[in-house]
Amino acid sequence: MKKTFLVLSIFVLSFTACKQSPDMMTEEMASEAEINNLMINNPEIETPEENRSEESYAEIEENKFETPNTKPLSTFSIDVDNASYTNIRRFINNGQEIPKDAVRLEEMINYFSYSYPQPKDNHPFSINTEYSECPWNSNHKLLKIGLQGKKMDKNNLPPSNIVFLIDVSGSMEEENKLPLLKESMKILVKELRPQDKVSMVVYAGAAGMILPPTSGNEKNKIMNALDKLTAGGSTAGGEGIELAYKIAEENFIKEGNNRIVLATDGDFNVGASTDKEMEHLIERKRKTGIFLTCLGYGMGNYKDSKMETLANKGNGNYAYIDNMQEATRFLGKEFNGSMFTIAKDVKIQIEFNPNQIQSYRLIGYENRKLNNEDFKNDAIDAGELGSGHTVTALYEIIPTGVESSYSPTQLKYTSKEGSQNLISKELATIKFRYKRPDGEKSIEMIQTVSNLSKPLKISSSDFKFASSVAWFGMKLRDSKYIENKQTEDIIALANKGIHNDLEGYKTEFIRLIKSAKL
């Protein structure tokens, strides 16, 4: 009891100390001593052990089957985030149990690249569909919808105004947090061009700018600022976000790439810190035209729910960096897609034909679903698509006339059995809306899907692999919607889907299936 009281007393005293605001550096890079003043080191204070294992994830209620007789429309925002997959990989590699709500199926599927064709018209992405058999429920079908973002040449990319917003609080001192963060951010720095500029803000008990806007050709200066960072103090995340947006706005490049790169474990505990407070803060800030990239680090106290909220509400994307290999992939090899938006507020709305479909279910995207009326409402935020990005969504379909225990009860007075005059050969109509990166009015695209299903064995490699990833994710979540839960069958399908795997990510996925403690 005395020990607990002593720890609490020390914590209160240190918290009071870290509320002192530093002077902001505006002309020259801050000295190491001045950076340390921002970080308020308290090495003698240990974080209570129980807090080291408190990771938080937003609760996910798995999508259910719907009938097009009563709900013909399905509307959702795209999602290019892939943090869930790398976080799951961390759990598996460490031999740990995977929290059910850490598994977001769309982020697992979209971790991987697929071989969709480049757009051939003036739209920033191509639309690709495929209809085949569902591997986990033999009587069902699976509809795959794939978007391919236009790949922009690096030489044609607009100049960048990037603000690094770095968490240097006490919770970041572990080896897989701030040390990994510093080395991974250097990969991004190497990608910068002379026309790009970077500022750097850090936050602990308070927030301050430690690097004024600096040209991308001064890489040593930027890296030296990273090298001087040390961890200590509490976490004024809200204050740091406010300052980062202020600096980004002051250096705003019209028709340029204006972006904040937030790197943290998400453990905010001073000022605005709850998920709801962060959501309101970011919703206000996204109106500035500044995009947001969230990079998550660490384990034990990792706050995935906050990171997902920030990315979802802030015109942004979200990645979890578990090692330098992932940092090289996201911040180096996929730099253009991660940092340059080609379309924002991308929404998808599908109208299913009740003459062909008895029931349907969207696989994943639970946190990205929209109201049907939101589709044409340009005030409603949705996901962003980066240069060269692919986005894949899967719908499980129960065709008409198929007996299935998963299908909702058919209602007598809403049945459309007598309306054969509808376009019977169409399975569905898909509508897309998006805005240009600097636009405020959405543009609509429409494509129909024919009711032509091919056998699974002759479906594309992309179809097989995306299906295997979804299948594995549903098994991790212990989904009630899968009949076949055989790991060997998931592995066999994934092996058949391996194609264009130069980096070995798909091969690694099969290793993870074999290693997972299910």
Secondary structure, 3 states (H helix, E strand, C coil): CHHHHHHHHHHHHHHHHCCCCCCCCCCCCCCHHHHHHHHCCCCCCCCCHHHHHCCECCCCCCCCCECCCCCCEEEEECCCCCHHHHHHHHHHHCCCCCCHHHCCHHHHHCCCCCCCCCCCCCCCEEEEEEEEECCCCCCCEEEEEEEEECCCCHHHCCCEEEEEEEECCHHHCCCCCHHHHHHHHHHHHHCCCCCCEEEEEEECCCEEEEEEEEECCCHHHHHHHHHCCCCCCCCCHHHHHHHHHHHHHHCCCCCCEEEEEEEECCCCCCCCCCHHHHHHHHHHHHHHCCEEEEEECCCCCCEHHHHHHHHHHCCEEEEECCCHHHHHHHHHHCHHHHHCEEEEEEEEEEEECCCCEEEEEECCCHHHECCHHHCCCCCCCCEEEECCCEEEEEEEEEECCCCCCCCCCCCHHHCCCCCCCCCCCEEEEEEEEEECCCCCCCEEEEEEEECCCECHHHCCHHHHHHHHHHHHHHHHCCCCCCCCCCHHHHHHHHHHHCCCCCCCHHHHHHHHHHHCCC
